[in-house]
């Protein structure tokens, strides 16, 4: 598995690339080009289909995410051989380029 995210994405000729829209069917390479071109859009590629995410709010998801990261962080700190990531894009195969809220790798 390889992480393919950059926290400070910069536009790559956005005028030449169409924006990502939910329902688009793309390859991982095409998805990555468009994802890099539109740094303010959070999207994932699942089974070759684009899913654009809604904004995250403090109430609900933001609070739940903080609790999840605290719990996983404690486990990670006390379990040798594990790795914890937060909102990191991960390419699973040619049809899946996900950005899970958290991932604990063993």
C-alpha positions as CSV (number, residue, x, y, z in Angstrom):
1,X,0.0,0.0,0.0
2,X,1.3,3.5,-0.8
3,X,0.1,6.8,0.5
4,X,-0.3,9.3,-2.3
5,X,-1.5,12.5,-0.4
6,X,0.2,15.8,-0.1
7,X,-1.2,18.3,2.5
8,X,-0.3,21.3,0.4
9,X,-1.6,20.3,-3.1
10,X,-1.0,22.9,-5.8
11,X,-3.1,23.3,-9.0
12,X,-1.9,21.5,-12.1
13,X,-3.4,23.4,-15.0
14,X,-7.0,23.3,-13.7
15,X,-8.3,25.0,-16.8
16,X,-7.4,21.9,-18.8
17,X,-8.9,19.3,-16.5
18,X,-12.6,18.9,-15.6
19,X,-13.4,19.0,-11.9
20,X,-14.1,15.9,-10.0
21,X,-17.8,15.1,-9.7
22,X,-19.5,12.3,-7.8
23,X,-20.4,9.5,-10.2
24,X,-17.4,10.0,-12.6
25,X,-15.8,6.8,-13.7
26,X,-12.0,7.2,-13.8
27,X,-8.7,5.3,-13.6
28,X,-6.6,6.0,-10.5
29,X,-4.1,7.9,-12.6
30,X,-6.8,10.2,-14.1
31,X,-8.3,10.6,-10.6
32,X,-5.0,11.7,-9.1
33,X,-4.4,14.3,-11.9
34,X,-7.8,15.9,-11.3
35,X,-7.5,15.6,-7.5
36,X,-4.2,17.5,-7.6
37,X,-5.7,20.1,-9.9
38,X,-8.5,21.0,-7.5
39,X,-7.0,21.2,-4.0
40,X,-10.2,22.4,-2.3
41,X,-12.1,19.2,-3.2
42,X,-12.0,16.1,-1.0
43,X,-12.9,13.0,-3.0
44,X,-12.2,9.3,-3.2
45,X,-12.2,6.7,-5.9
46,X,-14.0,3.5,-5.0
47,X,-14.2,0.7,-7.5
48,X,-13.5,3.2,-10.3
49,X,-16.3,5.6,-9.2
50,X,-15.6,9.1,-7.8
51,X,-17.3,10.1,-4.5
52,X,-16.9,13.8,-3.6
53,X,-17.3,14.3,0.2
54,X,-19.4,16.9,2.0
55,X,-17.7,19.4,4.3
56,X,-16.9,18.1,7.8
57,X,-18.5,19.9,10.7
58,X,-17.3,20.3,14.3
59,X,-20.4,18.7,15.8
60,X,-20.8,15.1,14.9
61,X,-18.0,14.0,12.6
62,X,-15.3,16.3,13.9
63,X,-16.0,15.2,17.5
64,X,-16.3,11.5,16.7
65,X,-13.1,11.7,14.6
66,X,-11.2,13.2,17.6
67,X,-12.3,10.3,19.8
68,X,-11.4,7.7,17.2
69,X,-7.9,9.2,16.8
70,X,-7.4,9.3,20.6
71,X,-8.3,5.6,20.9
72,X,-6.2,4.5,17.9
73,X,-3.3,6.7,19.0
74,X,-3.3,5.1,22.4
75,X,-3.3,1.6,20.8
76,X,-0.6,2.7,18.3
77,X,1.7,4.1,21.1
78,X,1.5,0.8,23.0
79,X,1.6,-1.7,20.1
80,X,5.0,-2.2,18.4
81,X,4.8,-2.8,14.6
82,X,1.7,-0.7,14.0
83,X,1.4,2.5,12.0
84,X,-1.4,5.1,12.3
85,X,-2.5,7.5,9.6
86,X,-5.0,10.3,9.6
87,X,-6.8,11.3,6.4
88,X,-4.1,9.9,4.1
89,X,-4.9,8.9,0.6
90,X,-4.1,5.3,0.0
91,X,-4.2,3.5,-3.3
92,X,-5.4,-0.1,-2.8
93,X,-5.4,-1.1,-6.4
94,X,-6.2,0.4,-9.9
95,X,-9.8,1.1,-9.0
96,X,-9.5,2.2,-5.4
97,X,-7.9,5.4,-4.2
98,X,-9.3,6.0,-0.7
99,X,-8.9,8.6,2.0
100,X,-10.0,7.0,5.2
101,X,-10.6,9.2,8.2
102,X,-8.1,6.9,10.0
103,X,-6.1,3.7,9.3
104,X,-4.2,1.5,11.7
105,X,-1.7,-0.7,9.8
106,X,-0.2,-3.8,11.3
